[in-house]
Amino acid sequence: SYELTQPPSVSVSPGQTARITCSGDALPKKYAYWYQQKSGQAPVLVIYEDRKRPSAIPDRFSGSSSGTMATLTITGAQVGDEADYYCYSTDTNGDRRVFGGGTKLTVL
Amino acid sequence: EVQLVESGGGLIQPGGSLRLSCAASGFTLSGYHMNWVRQTPGKGLEWLSYISSSSNSIYYADTVKGRFTISRDNARNSLYLQMNSVRDEDTAVYYCARDQIITYGMDVWGQGTTVTVSS
């Protein structure tokens, strides 16, 4: 079955840039999406189609994708950005969707 | 306000059945493809199933294929997940989520309903 691989954790100091990666064999052909999930809350879409940002999401969140790796970048991370972040995409056929294992971002 | 509200969760014995519902408000369900996603305690998100706006296309994750059935009633603005032959590992918070128009990101999520499988 298709898998997306993320690092379990990323830690930065406030104001630094956090980068969370997601690797998957189908990413050269399929878009990556990113979700933020804070404790006890439903996920929130922060990046779609590799690099697009929903209107309510601050511009310190950005996305990119190259080859088999997609990256979520948080420029000037804030304590309030502490959350679990999940990448999401589909297999090459488009009928199996999958989440990465999630990355816990710590900002302190 | 655009909103999804799940219901139907609860305690169920292994091997039993349960039907989850998801009520949409603030938008017309018939215009959107929909999904079910779950999250086991302390673990990550798992996509379970997709249904197209007109129910013409339906997909399942291998972990639930043959046991769970997704359906929708656009006239009632509702989405459903019929869960049969449940197992301990089906214990999770179950979310319904709306696909974005044209692309396959999920832009609106419910708050989730909890299913506990235990004897």
Boltz contact constraints between the chains, C-beta under 6 A:
constraints:
  - contact:
      token1: [A, 33]
      token2: [B, 105]
      max_distance: 6.0
  - contact:
      token1: [A, 42]
      token2: [B, 109]
      max_distance: 6.0
  - contact:
      token1: [A, 42]
      token2: [B, 111]
      max_distance: 6.0
  - contact:
      token1: [A, 43]
      token2: [B, 109]
      max_distance: 6.0
  - contact:
      token1: [A, 45]
      token2: [B, 105]
      max_distance: 6.0
  - contact:
      token1: [A, 45]
      token2: [B, 107]
      max_distance: 6.0
  - contact:
      token1: [A, 48]
      token2: [B, 105]
      max_distance: 6.0
  - contact:
      token1: [A, 49]
      token2: [B, 103]
      max_distance: 6.0
  - contact:
      token1: [A, 86]
      token2: [B, 45]
      max_distance: 6.0
  - contact:
      token1: [A, 95]
      token2: [B, 59]
      max_distance: 6.0
  - contact:
      token1: [A, 97]
      token2: [B, 47]
      max_distance: 6.0
  - contact:
      token1: [A, 99]
      token2: [B, 45]
      max_distance: 6.0
  - contact:
      token1: [A, 101]
      token2: [B, 44]
      max_distance: 6.0
  - contact:
      token1: [A, 102]
      token2: [B, 44]
      max_distance: 6.0
